[in-house]
Each structure stands twice: as C-alpha cells, then as structure tokens.
Amino acid sequence: MRATVVVLLLALVSGAASAQSTDYPSKPIRILVPYGAGATYDINARLYGDWLTKQWGQPVIVENRTGAGGNIAAEAVVKAAPDGYMLLVHGFTVIIQHLLTKSTPFLATRDLTPIADFGGSGSMVIVNAKEVPAKTLGEFVTYVKANPGKINYGNTGSVIPEMELLYQRLGMQMQPILYPSTPASVQALMAGDIQMFLGIPLQAIPLQNEGRGMAIAYTGEKRHPAMPEGPTVAETGLAGNFSWEFWCGLFGPVGLPLAVVAKLHSGALEMEKAPTTLEKFRALGQVPSTLSTEEFRAKTLTLEKTVTDAVTRLGIKPQ
C-alpha cells in the first residue's frame, strides 16, 4: 500500500512538471546580462527577448546586472529555480571565470545549462589614433616594445588567456584594465586612459572615421566583411596561424526541463534566421550559430580545456 502511494505521488509530481513545461511560458521571463547596456551580450539579449515577446506573447525583461567580472549575474541564475523564468546571456568568459578569479562561486560547465549559442566573431585590435603612432600590428608591437609596461589596454570583464598568449608571443608587455562593458572601453580609449582595446566593427568604423581610433588587425580566421581592408592577425605573419573569436549564448540553471530547453533553443534558431536579426548581426560583425544544445555544451567543455591549458602555460593564477 505504501509503495503504491509513493508511485502515485511520483506520477503526480511528474505530471505537474510536464504540464508546467507544456504551458511554458505562463508568466514574464527575465534574462540577466552581466555587462552594461550597449555591450554585445546586451544587444543579443534584447534581440532574443524582443523576438520571444512577439512570438510567445509573454514579456521578456532584460536586466543588466553587472559586477564581479560577470559573476553576479551568473551566480543569480545558478541559484535560480530551474523553471525557465530566469536565464542568462553570457559568453566564453563565464566558462573560464573560475580559472581567473578565486572568488568565483560556481563552475559554469557544472552549474549552468547551455541552451543556445548565438554565434560570434573575431575582434578588431583598435588603438588610440591620437596617441599611438601605429597603423599596423607590426608598428604597434614595435611601439609597445619601446615602451614596456607603459601601455594600457582595455578588456570587458576579464583578461582573455588566448590573447594573453598572443601578446606574450609578440613580446608585448602591457597592463590590462577591466571595464564593465565594451562602450566603457571605447570611452576610455577616447579619454586616453588606454591605448588599445578589442572591439567590433560597429565601434571601430566610427572611431576610425573620426580619427580617434585605428583598427590595425582582426583576430578572426578571415577578414571581416564590414572592414575588408583590415588584415587578420595571421595575415600579418607575426603570429603564425593565430585566430581567436568571441561568442555568446543563452544559459539557464541546472535541472531545466528538457521541453523548456528545447523551446528556448528553437526560439533562438528562429530568431537568428530572421532578416532583421541577420541585419543587426552583420552590423555587429557576428556570425549566427546553428549548433544544437548538445553541440553547444560540447563547445563549452572544449573551451574550458583549451583555456585551462593556456592558463597553465602562462602561469596565470586566479586573483
């Protein structure tokens, strides 16, 4: 009799969870973004949120919850109920944060559910055109070597181990300054607080047109179509076949119902195919992704291993 009651209770719980998944979403969804308004992650989150609102008829609220190198937003989602009503748009940095920051209270590959990859692109190496006498990567390397330890460069959230390997390989001694968003890095460049940062064509083109910045190289595998005159790092011949690309995607807490994950992933794929989205992605220099949820998870695990190796080689210790 007791066993029968237990079985019935389990069936009721399972049925309730299934019904909730089928009815999803039945209330507003909140998407947390770890960096400020105008950053690439923020733009992606708002594109996705607007799309879901129009398609599903439920409000999607995007909240910029900044701080601790992106950890505050990520930790909130790690601790959220696994019901699909609190999600996270983050990038490669959330996967490697525990390798760089001792206080990181989670392990992303264990404590978050990868849902959908929004794609990504390489970055433009942009220098302060008024302060830095360099129009090529080679000239910038020469300038940095002539001023060891005096050159500041901006990063959003945290350092990028793969790029640190490149700087080391090129013999560039620079000081990183971390900012809460890429627009903050742009402001720092214009103010002369930094001499270089990694940006996107959307930021590089107006800076170059105004004579404030100069895009001297692109970290992607191929030249960017928005700035075809800009050589890739590999094309400069200074660093072998080096390439590096950022990406961002959608995450949720561990334990999300499979039906909820599938619906969110399907919404992302539909959003990325929409002409209006593709137009905005082109402006960002972002290439949309068609990865399945399983492939996205595999991508995060591969990244964790690659960066762990890079951190070991560089001797970087979590701060």
Residue frames relative to the residue before (quaternion, step in Angstrom):
aa qw qx qy qz dx dy dz
M 1.0000 0.0000 0.0000 0.0000 0.00 0.00 0.00
R 0.6652 0.5038 -0.2976 0.4638 3.57 0.92 -0.99
A 0.6412 0.5239 -0.3180 0.4619 3.59 0.98 -0.87
T 0.6372 0.5372 -0.3236 0.4479 3.56 1.01 -0.81
V 0.6400 0.5271 -0.3137 0.4627 3.58 1.01 -0.87
V 0.6411 0.5283 -0.3168 0.4577 3.58 0.98 -0.91
V 0.6523 0.5173 -0.3071 0.4611 3.58 0.93 -0.94
L 0.6604 0.5103 -0.3032 0.4600 3.57 0.96 -0.90
L 0.6440 0.5213 -0.3176 0.4612 3.59 1.00 -0.84
L 0.6483 0.5119 -0.3117 0.4697 3.57 0.99 -0.89
A 0.6418 0.5242 -0.3205 0.4589 3.57 1.00 -0.79
L 0.6483 0.5218 -0.3118 0.4585 3.57 1.03 -0.86
V 0.6500 0.5130 -0.3048 0.4705 3.58 0.98 -0.92
S 0.6608 0.5081 -0.2999 0.4639 3.55 0.94 -0.93
G 0.6588 0.5109 -0.3053 0.4602 3.54 0.99 -0.86
A 0.6408 0.5232 -0.3211 0.4609 3.58 1.01 -0.80
A 0.6512 0.5085 -0.3125 0.4688 3.60 0.96 -0.89
S 0.6483 0.5220 -0.3154 0.4558 3.57 0.99 -0.86
A 0.6506 0.5161 -0.3132 0.4606 3.56 1.00 -0.87
Q 0.6368 0.5264 -0.3270 0.4587 3.58 1.00 -0.84
S 0.6493 0.5174 -0.3142 0.4603 3.58 0.99 -0.85
T 0.6574 0.5180 -0.3040 0.4550 3.57 1.01 -0.86
D 0.7107 0.4545 -0.2480 0.4762 3.59 1.03 -0.84
Y 0.4883 0.6998 -0.4161 0.3141 3.59 1.24 -0.29
P 0.6195 -0.3107 -0.7208 0.0083 1.53 -1.70 1.85
S 0.2350 -0.7803 0.5672 0.1192 3.56 -1.01 0.82
K 0.7610 0.1853 -0.1408 0.6055 3.58 1.31 0.12
P 0.7090 -0.4600 0.2956 0.4453 3.64 -1.19 0.23
I 0.3048 -0.7233 0.5980 0.1625 3.53 -1.22 0.74
R 0.1957 -0.7694 0.5977 0.1119 3.57 -1.04 0.79
I 0.1068 -0.7776 0.6180 0.0437 3.57 -0.88 1.00
L 0.2255 -0.7798 0.5728 0.1144 3.57 -0.71 1.09
V 0.1336 -0.7594 0.6340 0.0588 3.53 -1.10 0.85
P 0.4063 -0.7707 0.4373 0.2229 3.63 -0.71 1.01
Y 0.7492 0.3407 -0.2025 0.5307 3.59 1.22 -0.28
G 0.7054 -0.5197 0.3084 0.3704 3.55 -1.31 0.31
A 0.6988 -0.4524 0.3589 0.4222 3.52 -1.38 0.20
G 0.7625 0.3588 -0.2786 0.4607 3.55 -1.04 0.84
A 0.5424 0.5913 -0.4103 0.4334 3.58 1.26 -0.23
T 0.6789 -0.5090 0.3368 0.4081 3.57 -1.20 0.49
Y 0.6490 0.5131 -0.3275 0.4565 3.58 0.93 -0.86
D 0.6409 0.5339 -0.3156 0.4523 3.57 0.99 -0.85
I 0.6510 0.5097 -0.3123 0.4679 3.58 0.94 -0.89
N 0.6549 0.5116 -0.3089 0.4625 3.59 0.94 -0.87
A 0.6530 0.5205 -0.3135 0.4521 3.57 0.93 -0.92
R 0.6914 0.4753 -0.2847 0.4637 3.59 0.91 -0.86
L 0.5962 0.5382 -0.3609 0.4739 3.59 1.07 -0.62
Y 0.6868 0.4803 -0.2711 0.4735 3.55 0.89 -1.00
G 0.6614 0.5179 -0.3065 0.4476 3.57 0.91 -0.91
D 0.6510 0.5085 -0.3120 0.4694 3.59 0.95 -0.86
W 0.6441 0.5298 -0.3167 0.4518 3.56 1.00 -0.87
L 0.6809 0.4854 -0.2957 0.4619 3.59 0.85 -0.96
T 0.6223 0.5482 -0.3429 0.4412 3.59 0.99 -0.81
K 0.6886 0.4783 -0.2767 0.4695 3.58 0.92 -0.92
Q 0.7215 0.4563 -0.2527 0.4554 3.57 0.95 -0.88
W 0.7974 0.3339 -0.1478 0.4805 3.58 0.93 -0.90
G 0.4273 -0.7416 0.4396 0.2723 3.58 1.22 -0.25
Q 0.6180 0.4900 -0.3602 0.4982 3.57 1.24 0.35
P 0.5115 -0.6465 0.4564 0.3348 3.62 -0.92 0.77
V 0.1206 -0.7462 0.6490 0.0862 3.56 -1.12 0.75
I 0.1680 -0.8124 0.5569 0.0408 3.55 -0.51 1.24
V 0.1826 -0.7733 0.6002 0.0916 3.58 -0.76 1.08
E 0.0644 -0.8108 0.5815 -0.0166 3.55 -0.71 1.12
N 0.2802 -0.7438 0.5864 0.1560 3.57 -0.81 1.06
R 0.0327 0.7981 -0.5966 0.0773 3.55 -0.29 1.31
T 0.0570 -0.8606 0.5057 -0.0187 3.56 0.22 1.32
G 0.5355 0.6508 -0.4635 0.2736 3.53 -1.37 0.13
A 0.8445 0.1776 -0.1606 0.4790 3.51 -1.32 0.58
G 0.6573 -0.5494 0.3145 0.4090 3.56 0.96 0.88
G 0.7259 -0.4096 0.2368 0.4992 3.57 1.15 0.55
N 0.5127 0.6923 -0.3924 0.3224 3.58 1.28 -0.22
I 0.6035 0.5859 -0.3719 0.3927 3.60 1.04 -0.71
A 0.6801 0.4714 -0.2869 0.4827 3.58 0.87 -0.93
A 0.6698 0.5129 -0.3063 0.4410 3.57 0.88 -0.95
E 0.6653 0.5065 -0.3141 0.4497 3.59 0.91 -0.89
A 0.6159 0.5535 -0.3487 0.4389 3.58 1.04 -0.74
V 0.6812 0.4643 -0.2868 0.4880 3.58 1.00 -0.80
V 0.5814 0.5681 -0.3690 0.4506 3.60 1.06 -0.69
K 0.7465 0.4111 -0.2048 0.4816 3.57 0.97 -0.92
A 0.5196 0.6722 -0.4034 0.3396 3.61 1.26 -0.23
A 0.5993 -0.5344 0.4453 0.3963 3.56 -1.26 0.37
P 0.4209 -0.7271 0.4815 0.2496 3.62 -0.89 0.86
D 0.3636 0.7504 -0.4737 0.2834 3.55 0.64 1.14
G 0.5679 -0.6389 0.3651 0.3687 3.59 1.29 0.02
Y 0.5997 0.5889 -0.3624 0.4027 3.59 1.24 0.12
M 0.7239 0.2173 -0.2332 0.6119 3.58 1.30 0.13
L 0.0047 0.8142 -0.5736 0.0900 3.52 -0.55 1.27
L 0.3048 -0.7481 0.5700 0.1504 3.55 -1.33 0.24
V 0.1203 -0.7253 0.6693 0.1072 3.54 -1.05 0.83
H 0.1477 0.7762 -0.5849 0.1835 3.54 -0.50 1.24
G 0.3789 -0.7367 0.5163 0.2172 3.56 -1.26 0.06
F 0.8271 -0.2289 0.1783 0.4814 3.51 -1.32 -0.43
T 0.6091 0.5974 -0.3641 0.3735 3.61 1.06 -0.70
V 0.6163 0.5519 -0.3692 0.4233 3.62 1.03 -0.61
I 0.6367 0.5400 -0.3220 0.4464 3.59 1.14 -0.64
I 0.7809 0.3437 -0.1673 0.4940 3.58 1.03 -0.75
Q 0.3963 0.7657 -0.4559 0.2210 3.60 1.25 -0.13
H 0.6468 0.5352 -0.3328 0.4295 3.61 0.98 -0.77
L 0.6235 0.5383 -0.3364 0.4564 3.58 1.24 -0.42
L 0.7466 0.4095 -0.1936 0.4872 3.57 1.22 -0.52
T 0.7954 0.2347 -0.0973 0.5503 3.57 1.12 -0.68
K 0.4178 -0.7417 0.4694 0.2346 3.59 -0.53 1.18
S 0.7031 0.4960 -0.2717 0.4311 3.56 1.02 -0.77
T 0.3953 0.7175 -0.4901 0.2980 3.61 1.24 0.06
P 0.2437 -0.8372 0.4761 0.1143 3.61 -0.43 1.19
F 0.7374 0.3268 -0.2129 0.5516 3.60 1.20 0.34
L 0.2817 -0.6894 0.6317 0.2153 3.51 -1.39 0.21
A 0.4071 -0.7793 0.4138 0.2364 3.56 -0.21 1.29
T 0.6831 0.4918 -0.3049 0.4455 3.59 0.91 -0.85
R 0.6962 0.4206 -0.2657 0.5175 3.58 1.28 -0.24
D 0.8027 0.3662 -0.1364 0.4504 3.55 0.93 -0.97
L 0.7179 0.3488 -0.2524 0.5470 3.60 1.27 0.05
T 0.3551 -0.7065 0.5701 0.2232 3.56 -1.23 0.54
P 0.2915 -0.7354 0.5783 0.1997 3.64 -0.59 1.04
I 0.1723 -0.8190 0.5439 0.0611 3.58 -0.73 1.07
A 0.8044 -0.1390 0.1450 0.5591 3.58 0.68 -1.09
D 0.3267 -0.7186 0.5853 0.1852 3.54 -1.08 0.85
F 0.2733 -0.7798 0.5431 0.1494 3.59 -0.76 1.03
G 0.5706 -0.5994 0.3829 0.4104 3.59 1.26 -0.05
G 0.1146 -0.8048 0.5794 0.0579 3.55 -1.25 -0.16
S 0.2059 -0.7568 0.6010 0.1539 3.55 -1.25 -0.41
G 0.6144 -0.5015 0.4306 0.4308 3.52 -1.30 -0.09
S 0.4066 -0.6892 0.5355 0.2701 3.57 -1.31 -0.10
M 0.4324 -0.6588 0.5513 0.2739 3.52 -1.23 0.57
V 0.3099 -0.6909 0.6180 0.2114 3.56 -1.02 0.84
I 0.0282 -0.8321 0.5507 -0.0603 3.56 -0.30 1.32
V 0.1273 -0.8030 0.5802 0.0480 3.56 -0.76 1.05
N 0.5725 -0.5684 0.4696 0.3588 3.54 -1.31 0.41
A 0.3334 -0.7991 0.4679 0.1772 3.56 -0.28 1.29
K 0.6737 0.5111 -0.3003 0.4413 3.60 1.13 -0.56
E 0.7569 0.3682 -0.1953 0.5034 3.57 1.19 -0.53
V 0.7484 0.3870 -0.1998 0.5001 3.56 1.07 -0.72
P 0.2677 -0.7856 0.5378 0.1477 3.62 -0.56 1.11
A 0.5083 0.6295 -0.4316 0.3990 3.58 0.61 1.14
K 0.1104 -0.7905 0.6006 0.0469 3.54 -0.97 0.94
T 0.7280 0.2868 -0.2087 0.5867 3.56 1.34 0.04
L 0.6378 -0.5152 0.3940 0.4154 3.55 -1.26 0.32
G 0.6276 0.5521 -0.3355 0.4344 3.58 1.00 -0.80
E 0.6678 0.4896 -0.2975 0.4753 3.57 0.97 -0.88
F 0.6376 0.5208 -0.3318 0.4606 3.59 1.06 -0.71
V 0.6207 0.5329 -0.3389 0.4647 3.58 1.00 -0.79
T 0.6463 0.5173 -0.3120 0.4662 3.58 0.96 -0.88
Y 0.6572 0.5177 -0.3023 0.4568 3.57 0.98 -0.90
V 0.6612 0.4993 -0.3089 0.4669 3.59 0.92 -0.88
K 0.6560 0.5154 -0.3151 0.4525 3.59 0.94 -0.85
A 0.6638 0.4929 -0.3012 0.4750 3.57 1.14 -0.63
N 0.7600 0.2651 -0.1515 0.5738 3.58 1.30 -0.30
P 0.0111 -0.8593 0.5113 0.0084 3.61 0.75 1.01
G 0.8423 0.1687 -0.1481 0.4900 3.54 -0.91 1.00
K 0.6399 0.5484 -0.3212 0.4320 3.61 1.25 -0.09
I 0.6475 0.5232 -0.3075 0.4609 3.59 1.27 -0.27
N 0.1891 -0.7755 0.5955 0.0905 3.56 -0.87 1.03
Y 0.0453 -0.7826 0.6189 0.0489 3.55 -1.08 0.68
G 0.3970 -0.7490 0.4928 0.1963 3.55 -1.10 0.74
N 0.0519 -0.7552 0.6526 0.0310 3.52 -1.20 0.74
T 0.3856 -0.6910 0.5564 0.2535 3.55 -1.20 0.53
G 0.8578 0.1352 -0.1160 0.4821 3.57 -0.70 1.10
S 0.7808 -0.2206 0.2051 0.5474 3.59 0.54 -1.14
V 0.6069 -0.5204 0.4254 0.4240 3.56 -1.27 0.14
I 0.3417 -0.7194 0.5694 0.2035 3.57 -1.24 0.47
P 0.3918 -0.7688 0.4438 0.2418 3.61 -0.23 1.22
E 0.6384 0.5293 -0.3470 0.4380 3.62 0.96 -0.78
M 0.6686 0.4730 -0.3004 0.4888 3.58 1.02 -0.79
E 0.5989 0.5532 -0.3596 0.4537 3.60 1.09 -0.65
L 0.6143 0.5342 -0.3379 0.4724 3.58 1.10 -0.72
L 0.6363 0.5223 -0.3252 0.4654 3.58 1.01 -0.81
Y 0.6606 0.5014 -0.3171 0.4601 3.60 0.84 -0.94
Q 0.6495 0.5163 -0.3153 0.4606 3.57 0.99 -0.86
R 0.6535 0.5230 -0.3104 0.4505 3.56 0.95 -0.92
L 0.7218 0.4272 -0.2398 0.4889 3.58 1.08 -0.75
G 0.4801 -0.7003 0.4163 0.3252 3.58 1.31 0.01
M 0.4365 0.7066 -0.4426 0.3381 3.57 1.17 0.64
Q 0.1290 -0.7830 0.6064 0.0495 3.58 -0.61 1.15
M 0.1475 0.7936 -0.5671 0.1638 3.56 -0.32 1.33
Q 0.4017 -0.7060 0.5352 0.2319 3.54 -1.26 0.48
P 0.2990 -0.7680 0.5336 0.1900 3.62 -0.68 1.01
I 0.0838 -0.7474 0.6560 0.0632 3.54 -1.16 0.72
L 0.2681 -0.8002 0.5220 0.1235 3.57 -0.66 1.12
Y 0.1131 -0.7930 0.5981 0.0260 3.54 -1.01 0.93
P 0.5646 -0.6402 0.4040 0.3290 3.61 -1.13 0.57
S 0.7984 0.0576 -0.0341 0.5985 3.60 1.23 -0.29
T 0.6210 -0.5433 0.4056 0.3933 3.56 -1.26 0.36
P 0.6133 0.5331 -0.3742 0.4467 3.67 0.94 -0.64
A 0.6136 0.5347 -0.3535 0.4611 3.59 1.11 -0.64
S 0.6215 0.5260 -0.3340 0.4749 3.59 1.10 -0.67
V 0.6146 0.5436 -0.3404 0.4593 3.58 1.05 -0.78
Q 0.6618 0.5032 -0.3026 0.4661 3.58 0.91 -0.92
A 0.6474 0.5220 -0.3139 0.4581 3.58 1.01 -0.84
L 0.6297 0.5280 -0.3317 0.4633 3.59 1.05 -0.78
M 0.6886 0.4815 -0.2849 0.4613 3.58 0.88 -0.94
A 0.6754 0.4818 -0.2888 0.4779 3.58 1.15 -0.63
G 0.5000 -0.6732 0.4153 0.3525 3.59 1.26 -0.22
D 0.4288 0.7082 -0.4614 0.3189 3.58 1.26 0.24
I 0.7627 0.1389 -0.0957 0.6244 3.57 1.21 -0.53
Q 0.3787 -0.7320 0.5237 0.2158 3.54 -1.21 0.49
M 0.7989 0.0999 -0.0520 0.5908 3.60 1.26 -0.24
F 0.1038 0.7688 -0.6310 0.0080 3.55 -1.23 0.47
L 0.4646 -0.6476 0.5243 0.2998 3.54 -1.31 0.29
G 0.0595 0.8181 -0.5660 0.0822 3.58 -0.62 1.12
I 0.5005 -0.6150 0.5102 0.3332 3.52 -1.33 -0.29
P 0.6892 -0.4847 0.3194 0.4336 3.63 -1.17 0.37
L 0.5744 0.6025 -0.3655 0.4165 3.59 1.10 -0.70
Q 0.7193 0.3872 -0.2315 0.5283 3.59 1.16 -0.65
A 0.6603 0.5482 -0.3117 0.4079 3.57 0.99 -0.85
I 0.6551 0.5537 -0.3281 0.3956 3.59 0.89 -0.93
P 0.7124 0.4220 -0.3014 0.4729 3.67 0.69 -0.87
L 0.6102 0.5439 -0.3578 0.4515 3.60 1.04 -0.68
Q 0.6751 0.4883 -0.2889 0.4715 3.56 0.98 -0.88
N 0.6535 0.5205 -0.3127 0.4519 3.58 0.96 -0.86
E 0.7049 0.4456 -0.2526 0.4906 3.58 1.13 -0.71
G 0.4855 -0.6895 0.4166 0.3395 3.58 1.28 -0.09
R 0.5238 0.6492 -0.4055 0.3738 3.57 1.25 0.32
G 0.8010 0.1527 -0.0675 0.5749 3.56 1.13 -0.59
M 0.1632 -0.7645 0.6150 0.1030 3.52 -1.30 0.37
A 0.2630 -0.7480 0.5906 0.1499 3.57 -0.75 1.09
I 0.1217 -0.8556 0.5026 0.0241 3.57 -0.36 1.25
A 0.7997 -0.0258 0.0081 0.5999 3.61 1.21 -0.24
Y 0.2764 -0.7404 0.5939 0.1508 3.55 -1.31 0.47
T 0.3932 -0.7725 0.4545 0.2050 3.59 -0.79 1.02
G 0.5268 0.6498 -0.4099 0.3636 3.61 1.23 -0.12
E 0.6672 -0.5121 0.3621 0.4018 3.55 -1.30 0.19
K 0.7824 0.1760 -0.0847 0.5914 3.58 1.11 -0.74
R 0.6359 -0.5194 0.3961 0.4110 3.57 -1.22 0.43
H 0.4718 -0.6764 0.4818 0.2963 3.55 -1.07 0.71
P 0.5094 -0.6851 0.4233 0.3032 3.62 -0.81 0.95
A 0.6373 0.5286 -0.3375 0.4478 3.61 1.13 -0.54
M 0.7778 0.1444 -0.0856 0.6056 3.59 1.23 -0.48
P 0.0379 -0.8653 0.4996 0.0135 3.59 0.62 1.12
E 0.5963 0.5745 -0.3655 0.4252 3.57 1.23 -0.33
G 0.6308 0.5613 -0.3248 0.4261 3.58 1.24 -0.36
P 0.3474 -0.7642 0.5017 0.2087 3.63 -0.54 1.10
T 0.4933 -0.6064 0.5169 0.3489 3.54 -1.23 0.42
V 0.6538 -0.4880 0.3913 0.4258 3.56 -1.28 0.32
A 0.6450 0.5326 -0.3220 0.4434 3.57 0.97 -0.86
E 0.6532 0.5374 -0.3138 0.4314 3.59 1.00 -0.80
T 0.6016 0.5728 -0.3690 0.4170 3.58 1.13 -0.49
G 0.3930 -0.7468 0.4548 0.2846 3.57 1.23 -0.41
L 0.5373 0.6590 -0.3845 0.3594 3.58 1.26 0.15
A 0.8227 0.1932 -0.0567 0.5317 3.57 1.13 -0.55
G 0.6374 -0.5547 0.3374 0.4149 3.57 0.93 0.86
N 0.7545 -0.3475 0.2803 0.4810 3.57 -0.96 -0.89
F 0.1808 0.8323 -0.5099 0.1205 3.58 1.14 0.56
S 0.1681 0.7350 -0.6523 0.0775 3.53 -1.17 0.77
W 0.0134 0.7782 -0.6278 0.0093 3.56 -1.19 0.56
E 0.0502 -0.8063 0.5894 -0.0038 3.56 -0.97 0.91
F 0.3552 -0.7062 0.5667 0.2325 3.55 -1.04 0.77
W 0.0225 -0.7762 0.6271 0.0622 3.57 -1.27 0.26
C 0.1079 -0.7712 0.6167 0.1152 3.54 -1.26 0.23
G 0.0312 -0.8144 0.5790 -0.0226 3.53 -1.18 0.51
L 0.5618 -0.6029 0.4702 0.3159 3.51 -1.40 -0.04
F 0.0473 -0.7936 0.6063 -0.0187 3.54 -0.93 1.02
G 0.1032 -0.7685 0.6258 0.0846 3.53 -1.32 0.37
P 0.6807 -0.4566 0.3464 0.4562 3.58 -1.23 -0.01
V 0.5845 -0.5329 0.4623 0.4010 3.55 -1.29 0.27
G 0.7582 0.3897 -0.2746 0.4448 3.57 -1.05 0.73
L 0.3561 0.7316 -0.5074 0.2837 3.60 1.22 0.24
P 0.5167 -0.6252 0.4735 0.3435 3.63 -0.95 0.76
L 0.5723 -0.6270 0.4039 0.3409 3.58 -0.94 0.85
A 0.6316 0.5419 -0.3373 0.4400 3.58 1.05 -0.76
V 0.6397 0.5107 -0.3200 0.4771 3.60 1.06 -0.73
V 0.6328 0.5241 -0.3237 0.4691 3.59 0.96 -0.87
A 0.6697 0.5091 -0.2988 0.4506 3.57 0.89 -0.97
K 0.6696 0.4988 -0.3072 0.4565 3.60 0.94 -0.84
L 0.6539 0.5025 -0.3071 0.4750 3.59 0.98 -0.83
H 0.6513 0.5124 -0.3102 0.4659 3.58 1.01 -0.84
S 0.6420 0.5224 -0.3171 0.4630 3.57 0.98 -0.86
G 0.6410 0.5268 -0.3178 0.4589 3.57 1.02 -0.81
A 0.6368 0.5269 -0.3231 0.4609 3.58 1.06 -0.77
L 0.6596 0.5059 -0.3150 0.4581 3.60 0.91 -0.88
E 0.6506 0.5079 -0.3142 0.4690 3.58 0.99 -0.84
M 0.6410 0.5334 -0.3168 0.4519 3.57 0.98 -0.88
E 0.6960 0.4944 -0.2784 0.4401 3.59 0.91 -0.94
K 0.6573 0.5001 -0.3102 0.4708 3.61 1.21 -0.40
A 0.5366 0.6618 -0.3957 0.3430 3.58 1.19 -0.48
P 0.5608 -0.6346 0.4089 0.3400 3.65 -0.88 0.87
T 0.6551 0.5100 -0.3307 0.4489 3.61 0.94 -0.80
T 0.6409 0.5137 -0.3208 0.4717 3.58 1.06 -0.76
L 0.6521 0.5246 -0.3161 0.4468 3.58 0.89 -0.93
E 0.6296 0.5338 -0.3305 0.4576 3.58 1.06 -0.77
K 0.6860 0.4670 -0.2804 0.4824 3.58 0.96 -0.88
F 0.6067 0.5428 -0.3450 0.4673 3.59 1.09 -0.69
R 0.6357 0.5253 -0.3374 0.4540 3.58 0.99 -0.82
A 0.6411 0.5198 -0.3241 0.4624 3.59 1.01 -0.79
L 0.6759 0.4732 -0.2806 0.4904 3.56 1.10 -0.74
G 0.4097 -0.6867 0.4895 0.3478 3.55 1.19 -0.55
Q 0.4884 0.6885 -0.3983 0.3588 3.54 1.27 0.39
V 0.2613 -0.7493 0.5917 0.1420 3.54 -0.97 0.93
P 0.3988 -0.7401 0.4788 0.2528 3.64 -0.57 1.08
S 0.3695 -0.7365 0.5341 0.1893 3.54 -1.22 0.57
T 0.2056 -0.7583 0.6029 0.1387 3.56 -1.23 0.55
L 0.3189 0.7827 -0.4891 0.2156 3.60 1.22 0.33
S 0.4422 -0.6403 0.5539 0.2960 3.54 -1.17 0.65
T 0.6800 -0.4639 0.3550 0.4431 3.57 -1.27 0.18
E 0.6530 0.5147 -0.3115 0.4599 3.58 0.98 -0.86
E 0.6606 0.4959 -0.3070 0.4727 3.60 0.98 -0.82
F 0.6213 0.5307 -0.3393 0.4661 3.58 1.07 -0.71
R 0.6324 0.5180 -0.3318 0.4708 3.60 0.97 -0.81
A 0.6489 0.5139 -0.3172 0.4629 3.59 0.93 -0.88
K 0.6193 0.5520 -0.3327 0.4485 3.58 1.06 -0.77
T 0.6630 0.5003 -0.3093 0.4632 3.60 0.96 -0.83
L 0.6548 0.5104 -0.3138 0.4608 3.58 1.00 -0.78
T 0.6369 0.5188 -0.3210 0.4713 3.58 1.04 -0.80
L 0.6393 0.5254 -0.3220 0.4599 3.57 0.98 -0.87
E 0.6415 0.5342 -0.3309 0.4400 3.58 0.89 -0.90
K 0.6721 0.4917 -0.2968 0.4673 3.58 0.93 -0.88
T 0.6583 0.5253 -0.3100 0.4411 3.59 0.91 -0.95
V 0.7071 0.4529 -0.2654 0.4738 3.57 0.89 -0.96
T 0.5772 0.5648 -0.3749 0.4553 3.59 1.10 -0.61
D 0.6491 0.5073 -0.3036 0.4787 3.58 1.00 -0.85
A 0.6650 0.5053 -0.3040 0.4583 3.59 0.95 -0.91
V 0.6439 0.5247 -0.3154 0.4589 3.58 0.97 -0.87
T 0.6383 0.5256 -0.3167 0.4648 3.56 1.03 -0.82
R 0.6685 0.5058 -0.2937 0.4595 3.58 0.93 -0.93
L 0.7107 0.4524 -0.2554 0.4743 3.56 1.01 -0.81
G 0.3829 -0.7339 0.4726 0.3026 3.55 1.24 -0.43
I 0.3179 0.7632 -0.5017 0.2545 3.57 1.20 0.55
K 0.1636 -0.7742 0.6069 0.0746 3.55 -0.90 0.96
P 0.5422 -0.6120 0.4518 0.3570 3.62 -0.97 0.76
Q 0.2970 -0.7732 0.5422 0.1412 3.55 -0.92 0.96
